[in-house]
């Protein structure tokens, strides 16, 4: 599969710039054939990532089977290292996945979310804003994403918030090529990460919007402009950034923050968003908040990090 050419120019962030232009997209064929001017799809994902090729195919396969009809992905990978098209080129060719390259554009992921949503907001009834390590799952195996979101309890909701179910490393040290759900199957429902959520946003024009890390949508002056609902349809009166209490009645998002020791160290080494914000010790505190630290795990992490990313060594802070 030939690699899709990435953009090699820088641009100034403009929230009104259209991404995934309709006239260039395979979506336009559907709109012409059906006469639809909105809601081509029921459920779509807007996601972005960097150095996620190891997990991207699993993520796309899972959500295709889950009922997602269209993916809009922001690829933040340097072109000479890896691209999303290296592993999901067939999905791109089929039009199931649209990819916009953002590495050379100086966009943050939140800026990308905002720009992508504004460009495609009328194409999908609902948008999931998830990372590549987040997997929505329902307790009732007969429940589908469509049947869940179409429940009357959400008729007056613009945002549906689903909480994380964090998973630890299951005391595995290395990546072993098995799916995340199979190898990292130890969930932590009482972990502090359970307070965090990701949002499903109704597709429509909200005017001036801002996306927070948890995708709580609000105006530039911080006032909420959407009807925020919890996972059971209760409208919440919360200030931007408020987390609320976790509700797992219908389901949860399986969240795999740090994975194994090897994968965690490589994530730091290659430049995840967290490694920009934290030094080595702070990152280890985060790892320890989910996983039990052992001498063997420390040796693996320090060997990888010190060999290639020495500025984060604990002795060099």
Number of C-alpha atoms within 10 A of each C-alpha: 10 7 13 15 10 19 13 13 10 12 11 8 14 12 19 12 11 14 17 19 14 15 9 9 12 17 20 16 13 13 16 10 8 10 10 12 12 15 17 19 16 20 24 27 22 21 21 25 22 20 20 20 19 12 15 17 17 17 19 20 13 14 18 14 9 16 14 22 18 25 23 23 22 23 24 24 21 16 18 7 7 17 24 27 21 14 18 18 18 13 17 16 13 10 16 18 21 19 21 18 21 25 21 16 16 15 19 15 19 16 17 25 24 22 21 24 26 22 18 23 20 18 24 22 18 25 27 22 21 21 16 19 19 19 20 20 17 16 11 10 7 7 14 14 16 14 9 16 21 12 11 10 15 19 10 13 21 21 27 25 26 25 26 28 28 24 24 23 25 15 17 15 17 15 15 10 9 10 12 21 14 8 17 18 14 14 18 17 16 11 14 13 19 22 18 20 26 23 23 25 27 23 23 18 11 15 9 15 22 21 18 15 14 18 23 26 27 20 16 11 9 13 12 18 16 17 17 24 23 21 26 17 19 15 18 12 12 12 12 17 15 12 16 15 12 21 18 18 11 14 19 26 21 21 25 23 17 22 27 25 26 21 17 23 23 18 20 24 19 14 13 15 14 13 16 9 9 14 17 20 14 15 18 18 12 14 20 14 14 21 20 12 15 10 7 10 19 14 12 16 22 20 14 19 23 15 11 14 18 15 13 21 15 14 9 9 9
